[in-house]
Amino acid sequence: MIYLTSPATVALTALLFFIAIFGRYVLFSLGFWWLFNVSLKEQFAHRAVQTRPRKAGQDWHEIGWSVVTSLIFTGIAIGVIYAYQLGYTQIYTDIHAYPLLWYPASILLVLFIHETYYYWLHRWMHRPGVYKLVHKTHHDSITTSPWTAFSFHPTESTLQAIVIPALTFILPLHISAVGLILIIMTMSSAINHLNTEIYPQDFNRHWLGRWLIGATHHSLHHTQFRFNYGLYFTFWDKWMNTESPDYHRLFGEKSKKTVGSVVEARSEE
C-alpha cells in the first residue's frame, strides 16, 4: 500500500492514480470499440442496438468529460489512502487475515450494495428538478459507445464515486478485491454502452444472463429514459417493474443472428 509522506509523494501518487484510472477507461473503451467496430465489424454489424448516427465530435466530447471524471476519482482515491494510513478503513493486505471464502463473498456483497445504491441514485437523478443539473450530461449521448462509460457531469461523477470508498470504512476488503471491483465496474460500463449486443441469443432468458445488463438493456435507458436504471444487474428493475417492456423483443432482434449464420449466409452468395 502506498504511503503519503510528503507533498511530492502526494503529487506523484495522484499522477499515477490518474494514469491508472483514465488509462483503464481508455484501455477498455478502445479495446471494446476496436473489437466490435473494426476487427469484428462485419460479423456484428447487425447487432447495433441504435442505428441513429452519433453526433459530430461526440467521441471527444465524452472523452473530455471522462478526463474530469477520472480526476474526481483520483481525488477520492487519494482521500482513501490518507484514511488507510490513519487506520480508519477496513482495507487489509494479508489474504489470510479473513477466511478465504470472504474474498469472493466480499466482492459479491459490494457489487450488490453498489447496484442498490446506484439504482435508487439513478432514479433520483431522473427527477425533473435534478436531471438537468446532474444527469443530462450523460444523456447527451443518445447513441452510446464505450467512450460514454465515464462521461458524467462532475456532480454525478462524485455521487457515483463515493459508494465504494465509503464501503472500505465498513467492510473488510482485501486491496486486490477493491482493484478487481473497479475493473468489473469499468468493463461492465464499457459493455453496457457499446451499442452492440455481444451476448448470445436467448441469453436474456438464461439463468445467469437474465440478471446481467448488456448493451440492449442500457441502450433502451438512453432512448426511453424512464426504464432500465440498473448498473450491473437487472434485479432492481425487475423487482420495481422498471424494466422496459421492449427489452426482450429488442434483445431477440439484435441477437437472433449469430456470427456463424452471417458467415454461412455469405458462403451461399
C-alpha positions in Angstrom: 0.0 0.0 0.0 1.3 3.5 -0.9 2.0 5.9 2.0 1.7 9.6 1.5 4.6 11.2 3.4 5.3 14.5 1.6 3.7 16.8 -1.0 5.9 15.3 -3.7 4.7 11.8 -2.8 1.1 13.0 -2.9 1.6 14.6 -6.3 3.3 11.6 -7.7 0.7 9.2 -6.3 -2.1 11.3 -7.7 -0.5 11.4 -11.1 0.0 7.6 -11.1 -3.6 7.0 -10.0 -4.9 9.4 -12.7 -2.9 7.5 -15.3 -4.3 4.2 -13.9 -7.9 5.3 -13.8 -8.0 7.2 -17.1 -5.8 4.5 -18.7 -8.2 1.8 -17.5 -11.1 3.7 -19.1 -9.2 4.2 -22.4 -8.0 0.5 -22.4 -11.5 -1.0 -22.0 -13.2 1.6 -24.2 -10.8 1.5 -27.0 -10.5 -2.3 -26.7 -14.2 -3.0 -27.0 -14.7 -0.3 -29.6 -11.9 -1.7 -31.8 -13.0 -5.3 -31.4 -16.7 -4.8 -32.3 -16.4 -1.8 -34.7 -13.2 -2.7 -36.5 -12.0 -6.3 -36.0 -15.4 -8.0 -35.9 -17.4 -5.1 -37.5 -18.9 -7.2 -40.4 -19.9 -10.1 -38.1 -21.6 -7.8 -35.5 -23.0 -5.0 -37.7 -26.5 -6.5 -37.4 -26.2 -6.3 -33.6 -26.1 -2.5 -33.4 -28.8 -1.6 -31.0 -29.3 2.0 -32.1 -28.8 2.9 -35.7 -29.0 6.7 -35.2 -25.6 8.3 -36.1 -23.6 9.7 -33.3 -23.1 13.5 -33.3 -20.0 15.0 -34.9 -17.3 15.3 -32.2 -19.2 13.2 -29.7 -16.3 10.9 -29.0 -14.0 13.8 -28.0 -16.9 15.4 -26.0 -17.3 12.2 -24.0 -13.5 11.8 -23.5 -13.3 15.3 -22.2 -15.9 14.7 -19.6 -14.2 11.4 -18.8 -10.9 13.2 -18.0 -12.9 15.3 -15.4 -14.4 12.1 -14.0 -11.0 10.5 -13.7 -9.6 13.5 -11.9 -12.5 13.3 -9.4 -12.0 9.5 -9.0 -8.3 10.2 -8.4 -9.0 12.8 -5.7 -11.3 10.4 -3.8 -8.7 7.6 -4.1 -6.1 9.9 -2.5 -8.5 10.5 0.3 -9.0 6.8 0.9 -5.2 6.3 1.0 -4.9 9.0 3.7 -7.7 7.3 5.6 -5.9 4.0 5.3 -2.7 5.5 6.7 -4.6 6.8 9.7 -6.2 3.4 10.3 -9.7 4.4 9.5 -10.5 2.0 6.7 -11.1 -1.8 6.8 -8.7 -2.5 3.8 -6.3 -5.3 4.5 -3.3 -6.7 2.6 -2.9 -10.1 4.3 -5.1 -12.5 2.3 -5.2 -14.8 5.3 -6.5 -12.1 7.7 -10.0 -13.3 7.0 -11.4 -16.7 5.8 -10.7 -17.2 2.1 -14.4 -17.6 1.4 -14.8 -14.0 2.5 -12.8 -12.8 -0.5 -15.4 -13.7 -3.2 -18.2 -13.1 -0.8 -17.0 -9.5 -0.1 -16.8 -8.8 -3.9 -20.4 -10.0 -4.4 -21.6 -8.1 -1.4 -20.0 -4.8 -2.6 -21.5 -5.3 -6.1 -25.0 -5.9 -4.6 -24.7 -2.8 -2.4 -23.3 -0.7 -5.3 -26.1 -1.9 -7.5 -28.7 -1.0 -4.9 -27.2 2.4 -4.3 -26.9 3.2 -8.0 -30.4 2.1 -8.9 -32.0 4.5 -6.4 -29.5 7.3 -7.1 -30.2 6.8 -10.8 -33.9 7.1 -10.3 -33.4 10.3 -8.2 -31.2 11.8 -10.9 -34.1 11.5 -13.3 -36.3 13.7 -11.2 -37.2 16.9 -13.2 -35.5 19.2 -10.8 -32.3 17.2 -10.7 -31.9 15.8 -14.2 -30.7 18.9 -16.0 -28.3 19.8 -13.2 -26.8 16.4 -12.7 -27.6 13.7 -15.2 -28.2 15.4 -18.6 -24.5 15.4 -19.5 -24.6 11.6 -19.6 -27.8 11.5 -21.6 -26.5 13.9 -24.2 -25.2 10.7 -25.7 -28.4 9.1 -27.0 -26.5 6.7 -29.3 -23.8 5.5 -26.9 -20.3 4.0 -27.4 -17.7 2.7 -24.9 -16.4 6.3 -24.7 -19.7 7.2 -23.0 -18.8 5.0 -20.0 -17.2 7.8 -17.9 -18.9 10.8 -19.5 -20.6 12.4 -16.5 -21.2 15.8 -15.0 -18.8 16.3 -12.1 -21.7 16.2 -9.5 -22.7 12.8 -10.9 -19.1 11.6 -11.0 -18.8 12.4 -7.3 -22.0 10.8 -6.4 -21.1 7.7 -8.3 -17.5 7.6 -6.9 -18.3 7.8 -3.1 -20.0 4.5 -2.5 -17.2 2.0 -2.9 -14.7 4.2 -1.0 -17.4 4.5 1.7 -17.7 0.7 2.0 -13.9 0.4 2.7 -14.7 2.1 6.1 -17.3 -0.5 6.9 -16.5 -3.8 5.2 -13.1 -5.6 5.4 -11.9 -5.7 1.8 -8.6 -7.0 0.5 -6.7 -4.5 -1.5 -6.8 -6.7 -4.6 -10.6 -7.2 -4.2 -11.0 -3.4 -4.4 -9.0 -3.4 -7.6 -11.0 -6.2 -9.0 -14.3 -4.5 -8.2 -13.1 -1.3 -10.0 -12.1 -3.4 -13.1 -15.5 -5.1 -13.1 -17.1 -1.6 -12.9 -15.2 -0.2 -15.8 -15.6 -3.3 -18.0 -19.3 -3.5 -17.3 -19.8 0.1 -18.2 -17.9 -0.3 -21.5 -20.0 -3.3 -22.4 -23.3 -1.6 -21.4 -22.5 1.5 -23.6 -21.1 -0.4 -26.5 -24.3 -0.1 -28.5 -23.5 -3.6 -29.9 -25.2 -6.6 -28.3 -22.4 -9.1 -27.7 -24.4 -11.6 -25.6 -25.7 -14.8 -27.4 -29.2 -15.5 -28.5 -31.7 -16.1 -25.6 -29.1 -15.0 -23.0 -31.7 -12.6 -21.7 -33.7 -15.7 -20.5 -30.7 -17.7 -19.3 -30.5 -18.4 -15.6 -27.5 -16.1 -15.3 -27.9 -13.8 -18.3 -31.4 -12.7 -17.3 -29.8 -10.9 -14.3 -27.0 -9.2 -16.3 -27.2 -5.8 -18.0 -25.8 -5.5 -21.5 -25.8 -3.1 -24.4 -29.5 -3.6 -25.4 -30.7 -3.2 -21.9 -28.8 0.0 -21.2 -29.3 1.5 -24.7 -33.0 1.4 -24.0 -32.4 3.6 -21.0 -30.7 6.2 -23.1 -33.6 6.3 -25.6 -36.6 5.8 -23.3 -35.2 7.5 -20.1 -37.8 6.0 -17.7 -36.8 2.4 -17.8 -33.7 0.2 -17.1 -32.0 2.1 -14.3 -29.6 -0.7 -13.2 -25.8 -0.7 -13.3 -24.6 -4.3 -13.4 -27.8 -6.3 -12.7 -31.4 -6.3 -13.7 -33.0 -7.4 -10.4 -34.0 -4.0 -9.1 -35.6 -3.2 -12.5 -37.5 -6.4 -12.3 -38.5 -6.0 -8.7 -39.6 -2.4 -9.1 -41.2 -3.0 -12.5 -39.0 -0.5 -14.3 -37.6 -2.9 -16.9 -38.5 -1.7 -20.4 -41.4 -3.7 -22.0 -39.4 -3.6 -25.2 -36.3 -5.2 -23.8 -36.9 -8.9 -24.5 -38.2 -8.2 -28.0 -35.3 -5.9 -28.9 -32.8 -8.3 -27.5 -34.2 -11.1 -29.6 -34.0 -9.0 -32.7 -30.4 -8.0 -32.0 -29.1 -11.4 -31.0 -31.0 -13.7 -33.3 -28.3 -13.8 -35.9 -25.0 -15.3 -34.9 -21.5 -15.0 -36.3 -21.9 -18.4 -37.7 -25.1 -17.6 -39.6 -23.5 -14.5 -41.1 -20.6 -16.5 -42.4 -22.9 -19.2 -43.6 -25.1 -16.6 -45.5 -22.0 -15.1 -47.1 -20.8 -18.5 -48.3 -24.2 -19.1 -50.0 -24.0 -15.9 -52.1 
